């Protein structure tokens, strides 16, 4: 049980830190999803970041951990599809986006495990 809690806390850090970073400097992400014609990109980026921080904190604090990890899984799936669309890129940018895409899939796998264990 200790390793599960440690894993949940470690998993939560990426969402709390990433959400805070995005709220502090949203424009690169806003520009990224605006290129893909995502509706209301500035609002979407800010809401996504805030929700990731709240759900990440809930997971870290063991407050409705199963629900929190499920919410994070949905948010991460959307973020991965729209924010790391490597198939729309060329050259080194494609490689970078592909690495981030597959890294996010690994994190998504961890979140799905938490939803099943809890």
GIFEN-V349676 format. One record per backbone hydrogen bond with DSSP energy under -1.0 kcal/mol. NH is the residue of the N-H (numbers start at 1). CO is the residue of the C=O. If there is no record, write none. Layout:
nh=NH co=CO
nh=NH co=CO
//
This chain:
nh=5 co=1
nh=6 co=2
nh=7 co=3
nh=8 co=4
nh=9 co=5
nh=10 co=6
nh=11 co=7
nh=12 co=8
nh=13 co=9
nh=16 co=12
nh=17 co=13
nh=18 co=14
nh=19 co=15
nh=20 co=16
nh=21 co=17
nh=22 co=18
nh=23 co=19
nh=24 co=20
nh=25 co=21
nh=30 co=26
nh=31 co=27
nh=32 co=28
nh=33 co=29
nh=34 co=30
nh=35 co=31
nh=37 co=34
nh=38 co=33
nh=44 co=40
nh=45 co=41
nh=46 co=42
nh=47 co=43
nh=48 co=44
nh=49 co=45
nh=50 co=46
nh=51 co=47
nh=52 co=48
nh=53 co=49
nh=54 co=50
nh=55 co=51
nh=56 co=52
nh=57 co=53
nh=58 co=54
nh=59 co=55
nh=60 co=56
nh=61 co=57
nh=62 co=59
nh=63 co=58
nh=68 co=64
nh=69 co=65
nh=70 co=66
nh=71 co=67
nh=72 co=68
nh=73 co=69
nh=74 co=70
nh=75 co=71
nh=76 co=72
nh=77 co=73
nh=78 co=74
nh=79 co=75
nh=80 co=76
nh=81 co=77
nh=82 co=78
nh=83 co=79
nh=84 co=80
nh=86 co=84
nh=88 co=85
nh=89 co=86
nh=95 co=91
nh=96 co=92
nh=97 co=93
nh=98 co=94
nh=99 co=95
nh=100 co=96
nh=101 co=97
nh=102 co=98
nh=103 co=99
nh=104 co=100
nh=105 co=101
nh=106 co=102
nh=107 co=103
nh=108 co=104
nh=109 co=105
nh=110 co=106
nh=111 co=107
nh=112 co=108
nh=113 co=109
nh=114 co=110
nh=115 co=111
nh=116 co=112
nh=117 co=113
nh=118 co=114
//
